[in-house]
């Protein structure tokens, strides 16, 4: 499963913005705004693409813009209150591990495939993980070791239960 460039680039840009504002109290009126050109250069991303993404991030309340000389963007909320899932959602990036479309009757010729629940559960785990990770976690380097194995052995289902 892959997250598209929209989601990945938005997260990269927001982490860069949070890292540059790490020294401040994240009161949106106190930090120096960061220009998209600075973010684009630091992360080696397209400025035009970032402009599109930041429009969505601004509408989602995740960033605030400052116009004029020395203008740019600031975080719209403290970094510990911005989950990675918020960023991905703001840029309209669906996280879906199944090939089923919302509202469709099924995966294969209108039928639900046998692996549907597997992929749906994987998608839910990814969503829950991205909801639990904030910009502050990433900037602080607190990501290593976050993934954990399920607790205990899984029970084997009998043929009747399958």
C-alpha positions as a Markdown table, in Angstrom:
| # | Residue | x | y | z |
|---|---|---|---|---|
| 1 | Unk | 0.0 | 0.0 | 0.0 |
| 2 | Unk | 1.3 | 3.4 | -0.9 |
| 3 | Unk | 0.4 | 6.9 | 0.1 |
| 4 | Unk | 0.3 | 9.2 | -3.0 |
| 5 | Unk | 2.6 | 12.1 | -3.4 |
| 6 | Unk | -0.1 | 14.5 | -2.2 |
| 7 | Unk | -0.2 | 13.0 | 1.2 |
| 8 | Unk | 3.5 | 12.4 | 1.5 |
| 9 | Unk | 4.5 | 15.9 | 0.3 |
| 10 | Unk | 1.9 | 17.5 | 2.6 |
| 11 | Unk | 3.3 | 15.6 | 5.6 |
| 12 | Unk | 6.9 | 16.4 | 4.6 |
| 13 | Unk | 6.1 | 20.1 | 4.2 |
| 14 | Unk | 4.2 | 20.3 | 7.5 |
| 15 | Unk | 7.1 | 18.6 | 9.4 |
| 16 | Unk | 9.5 | 21.1 | 7.9 |
| 17 | Unk | 7.2 | 24.0 | 9.0 |
| 18 | Unk | 6.9 | 22.5 | 12.5 |
| 19 | Unk | 10.7 | 22.0 | 12.7 |
| 20 | Unk | 11.3 | 25.6 | 11.8 |
| 21 | Unk | 8.8 | 26.8 | 14.4 |
| 22 | Unk | 10.0 | 24.3 | 17.1 |
| 23 | Unk | 11.7 | 27.1 | 19.1 |
| 24 | Unk | 8.5 | 29.1 | 19.5 |
| 25 | Unk | 5.5 | 28.5 | 21.7 |
| 26 | Unk | 3.5 | 27.9 | 18.5 |
| 27 | Unk | 1.2 | 30.8 | 19.2 |
| 28 | Unk | 0.3 | 31.6 | 15.6 |
| 29 | Unk | 1.1 | 35.3 | 16.0 |
| 30 | Unk | 4.7 | 34.9 | 17.4 |
| 31 | Unk | 6.7 | 32.8 | 15.0 |
| 32 | Unk | 8.3 | 34.1 | 11.8 |
| 33 | Unk | 6.2 | 32.9 | 8.9 |
| 34 | Unk | 8.0 | 30.4 | 6.7 |
| 35 | Unk | 7.8 | 30.9 | 2.9 |
| 36 | Unk | 6.8 | 28.0 | 0.7 |
| 37 | Unk | 10.0 | 28.7 | -1.3 |
| 38 | Unk | 12.0 | 27.8 | 1.9 |
| 39 | Unk | 10.0 | 24.7 | 2.5 |
| 40 | Unk | 10.2 | 23.7 | -1.2 |
| 41 | Unk | 14.0 | 24.1 | -1.2 |
| 42 | Unk | 14.6 | 22.3 | 2.1 |
| 43 | Unk | 12.4 | 19.3 | 1.1 |
| 44 | Unk | 13.2 | 19.4 | -2.6 |
| 45 | Unk | 9.6 | 19.7 | -3.6 |
| 46 | Unk | 7.9 | 21.6 | -6.3 |
| 47 | Unk | 6.8 | 25.1 | -5.2 |
| 48 | Unk | 3.7 | 25.0 | -7.5 |
| 49 | Unk | 2.7 | 21.7 | -6.0 |
| 50 | Unk | 3.1 | 23.0 | -2.5 |
| 51 | Unk | 1.0 | 26.1 | -3.3 |
| 52 | Unk | -1.9 | 23.7 | -4.2 |
| 53 | Unk | -1.4 | 21.6 | -1.0 |
| 54 | Unk | -1.1 | 24.6 | 1.3 |
| 55 | Unk | -4.4 | 26.0 | 0.0 |
| 56 | Unk | -6.1 | 22.8 | 1.3 |
| 57 | Unk | -4.1 | 22.8 | 4.5 |
| 58 | Unk | -5.1 | 26.5 | 5.1 |
| 59 | Unk | -8.8 | 25.7 | 4.5 |
| 60 | Unk | -8.4 | 22.7 | 6.9 |
| 61 | Unk | -7.2 | 25.1 | 9.6 |
| 62 | Unk | -3.8 | 23.4 | 9.8 |
| 63 | Unk | -1.8 | 26.4 | 8.7 |
| 64 | Unk | -2.3 | 30.2 | 8.7 |
| 65 | Unk | -0.9 | 32.5 | 6.1 |
| 66 | Unk | 0.7 | 35.9 | 6.5 |
| 67 | Unk | 0.8 | 38.2 | 3.4 |
| 68 | Unk | 3.3 | 40.8 | 2.5 |
| 69 | Unk | 7.0 | 41.1 | 2.8 |
| 70 | Unk | 8.3 | 38.5 | 5.2 |
| 71 | Unk | 5.1 | 36.6 | 4.7 |
| 72 | Unk | 4.6 | 32.9 | 4.6 |
| 73 | Unk | 2.9 | 30.2 | 6.7 |
| 74 | Unk | 2.7 | 29.3 | 10.3 |
| 75 | Unk | 1.1 | 26.3 | 11.9 |
| 76 | Unk | -2.6 | 26.8 | 12.6 |
| 77 | Unk | -2.4 | 24.8 | 15.8 |
| 78 | Unk | 0.4 | 23.6 | 18.1 |
| 79 | Unk | 2.3 | 20.7 | 16.6 |
| 80 | Unk | 1.2 | 18.3 | 19.3 |
| 81 | Unk | -2.4 | 18.9 | 18.2 |
| 82 | Unk | -1.9 | 18.2 | 14.5 |
| 83 | Unk | -2.0 | 14.5 | 13.7 |
| 84 | Unk | -0.6 | 13.1 | 10.4 |
| 85 | Unk | -4.1 | 11.8 | 9.6 |
| 86 | Unk | -5.3 | 15.5 | 9.8 |
| 87 | Unk | -2.8 | 16.5 | 7.2 |
| 88 | Unk | -3.6 | 13.6 | 4.9 |
| 89 | Unk | -7.3 | 14.2 | 5.2 |
| 90 | Unk | -6.9 | 18.0 | 4.5 |
| 91 | Unk | -5.3 | 17.3 | 1.1 |
| 92 | Unk | -8.1 | 14.9 | 0.2 |
| 93 | Unk | -6.0 | 11.9 | 0.2 |
| 94 | Unk | -8.0 | 8.7 | 0.9 |
| 95 | Unk | -6.2 | 5.9 | 2.7 |
| 96 | Unk | -7.7 | 2.8 | 1.3 |
| 97 | Unk | -6.1 | -0.7 | 1.1 |
| 98 | Unk | -9.0 | -2.3 | -0.7 |
| 99 | Unk | -9.9 | -1.9 | -4.4 |
| 100 | Unk | -13.5 | -1.4 | -3.4 |
| 101 | Unk | -14.9 | 2.0 | -4.0 |
| 102 | Unk | -17.2 | 3.6 | -1.4 |
| 103 | Unk | -20.8 | 2.7 | -2.2 |
| 104 | Unk | -19.9 | 0.0 | -4.7 |
| 105 | Unk | -21.4 | -3.5 | -4.4 |
| 106 | Unk | -18.1 | -5.3 | -4.2 |
| 107 | Unk | -14.5 | -5.9 | -5.3 |
| 108 | Unk | -14.9 | -8.5 | -8.0 |
| 109 | Unk | -17.7 | -8.2 | -10.5 |
| 110 | Unk | -20.0 | -6.9 | -7.9 |
| 111 | Unk | -19.1 | -9.5 | -5.3 |
| 112 | Unk | -17.1 | -8.9 | -2.1 |
| 113 | Unk | -13.7 | -10.6 | -2.4 |
| 114 | Unk | -12.4 | -13.0 | 0.2 |
| 115 | Unk | -9.5 | -10.7 | 1.1 |
| 116 | Unk | -11.7 | -7.6 | 1.5 |
| 117 | Unk | -11.8 | -7.7 | 5.4 |
| 118 | Unk | -8.0 | -8.3 | 5.5 |
| 119 | Unk | -7.3 | -5.1 | 3.4 |
| 120 | Unk | -10.1 | -3.1 | 5.2 |
| 121 | Unk | -8.5 | -4.0 | 8.6 |
| 122 | Unk | -5.0 | -3.0 | 7.3 |
| 123 | Unk | -6.4 | 0.3 | 6.1 |
| 124 | Unk | -8.0 | 0.9 | 9.6 |
| 125 | Unk | -4.7 | 0.1 | 11.3 |
| 126 | Unk | -2.9 | 2.6 | 9.1 |
| 127 | Unk | -5.6 | 5.2 | 9.8 |
| 128 | Unk | -5.3 | 4.6 | 13.6 |
| 129 | Unk | -1.6 | 4.8 | 13.4 |
| 130 | Unk | -1.6 | 8.1 | 11.5 |
| 131 | Unk | -4.2 | 9.5 | 13.9 |
| 132 | Unk | -1.8 | 8.7 | 16.8 |
| 133 | Unk | 1.2 | 10.4 | 15.4 |
| 134 | Unk | 1.6 | 14.2 | 15.6 |
| 135 | Unk | 3.9 | 16.7 | 14.0 |
| 136 | Unk | 5.5 | 17.1 | 17.5 |
| 137 | Unk | 6.3 | 13.4 | 17.6 |
| 138 | Unk | 8.0 | 13.5 | 14.3 |
| 139 | Unk | 10.0 | 16.6 | 14.9 |
| 140 | Unk | 11.1 | 15.2 | 18.3 |
| 141 | Unk | 12.3 | 12.0 | 16.6 |
| 142 | Unk | 9.8 | 9.9 | 18.5 |
| 143 | Unk | 8.9 | 7.6 | 15.7 |
| 144 | Unk | 11.2 | 4.6 | 16.2 |
| 145 | Unk | 9.6 | 1.7 | 18.0 |
| 146 | Unk | 6.0 | 2.9 | 17.5 |
| 147 | Unk | 4.9 | -0.1 | 15.6 |
| 148 | Unk | 4.1 | -3.1 | 17.8 |
| 149 | Unk | 3.2 | -6.6 | 17.2 |
| 150 | Unk | -0.4 | -7.8 | 18.2 |
| 151 | Unk | -0.7 | -9.0 | 21.7 |
| 152 | Unk | -0.6 | -12.8 | 22.2 |
| 153 | Unk | -1.3 | -15.6 | 19.7 |
| 154 | Unk | -4.4 | -15.4 | 17.5 |
| 155 | Unk | -7.0 | -18.2 | 18.1 |
| 156 | Unk | -7.4 | -20.6 | 15.3 |
| 157 | Unk | -11.0 | -20.6 | 14.0 |
| 158 | Unk | -12.7 | -24.0 | 13.6 |
| 159 | Unk | -14.1 | -24.9 | 10.2 |
| 160 | Unk | -17.6 | -24.3 | 11.5 |
| 161 | Unk | -16.7 | -20.8 | 12.5 |
| 162 | Unk | -15.1 | -20.0 | 9.1 |
